[in-house]
Amino acid sequence: MPDFLIRNASAILTGLPGDAARHAGPDIRVFDGRIAALGRLSPRPGEAQVDATDCVVYPAWVNSHHHLFQSLLKGDPLGIDSTLTPWLAAVPYRYRAAFDGELFRLAARIGLVELALSGCGTVADHNYLYAPGLDFDSSAILFDEAEKLGLRFILCRGGQTQSRQVEQDLPQALRPERLDDYLADIARLAARYHDPAPDAWRKLVVAPTTPLHAVRPDELRACAVEARRLGLRLHSHLSETVSYQDAALDLHKTTPIRFCAEQGWIGDDVSYAHLVKADAGEIALLGASRTGIAHCPQSNGRLGSGIAPVRALEDAGAQISIGVDGAASNEAADMIGETHAAWLMQRASAGQTTTAFCHGGIGEGAAAAAARVEDVVRWGTSGGADLFGLSDVGRLAEGKVADIAIYCLDHPRYFGLHDPAIGPVACGGQATLAALFVGGRPVVIGGTLIGVDLPALQRSAKAAVRTLRARALNPAQNQ
């Protein structure tokens, strides 16, 4: 699409903090893939126009933590009512060896399509499907599928050098890697894909699957040293449940976050998914070091893990973003649903800890500032972008890249809404995605993802689920 003018938006949320969170608009000019101006603008001769009448404009979402291969593992009966550790055994570890290159590609495509249709323009995938002798390159598949759809993609290269008991009891078709091989692949991927620019389409992050279980402490330190030598950021899972606290104490006689800090795994170039269970001292440590969180509210709720102390973390100085996590523990890949849950859960969590006046508290008002919709939009856009060094992404401001989602609030769910700006997050549901532009390029127009046959994709998904379930019943064939 050539340069264009978005006209007559009902509301614009920018992804910026404070008073800059909203812009009166109602127009946005896009020139050469970037935002050239916001305000009341007149069309130029011959300029293409996008009608945003009765629509709300947001920055395209930045999903800061995902497992795309799980897009074919939604709602498995063996894991639907489980907490984290038994769920790991019942679903992702049980199926992991059943994936071949074709099924992995299909799963990635389904997840990326679903994310794009929710208005997501940048996806960070924490991929851990790697093993010695694996006959497909999962990293290359992920970058390729994102490029085909026109999305920015961040590969958080997972992996492990040792296995937990929950994995050792399962078929070992996917065995741990050697550290030297893991770091060699990091170097390969960095040379081939990583772009350090603030508007990059591709980035690489060093992301051993878990600090406590995936690698030894000396290997964790080595990963941090090599990442920083290559100019790469660090990411992993941490403190998702109380089991992390038990493991850190048992293995290292400390807490999870203090253990990671001792290995060089805190700082403004480090982020963790979840961080549900962090004590006051750990929150202070994360905040002082500007370490980041990929907050995954729906997955944490679905697995019974709890609600991350996002407001306390941000107040302490930590960087906040929002991630969908894998569809096997979420049953979706939808940033609207995720941000809606983030808003509600932060307010509910704050309300849960309030104390009545008669008991010495300050009443329900203590929860008033838990999270505004504007905060949630910021976390889900510029917050995620900043986590990965994409300072030109995730905000609607002059000079920034034109990653723009336009929502039409034409469903009865949004009828009667006094403040259209908050509609997609506060009302939830499925606002019609009138358009999604990434770098000024159209990805979705009129609710339709360009170049994607959704009925065919659905048929492929149904066949793939049958194949995966059959392979899971006969794990010996996956060795």
Helices and strands as residue ranges (DSSP letters): E 4-7, E 11-13, G 18-21, E 22-23, E 27-31, E 34-39, E 48-51, E 55-59, E 61-63, G 68-72, H 84-90, H 92-96, H 101-117, E 120-127, H 138-149, E 152-157, H 165-168, H 179-193, E 202-206, H 217-230, E 233-238, H 242-252, H 256-262, E 270-274, H 280-289, E 292-295, H 297-302, H 310-316, E 319-322, G 327-329, H 335-352, G 357-359, G 363-367, H 373-378, I 379-383, H 384-387, E 404-408, G 412-414, G 420-422, H 423-426, E 432-438, E 441-445, E 448-449, H 454-473, G 475-478
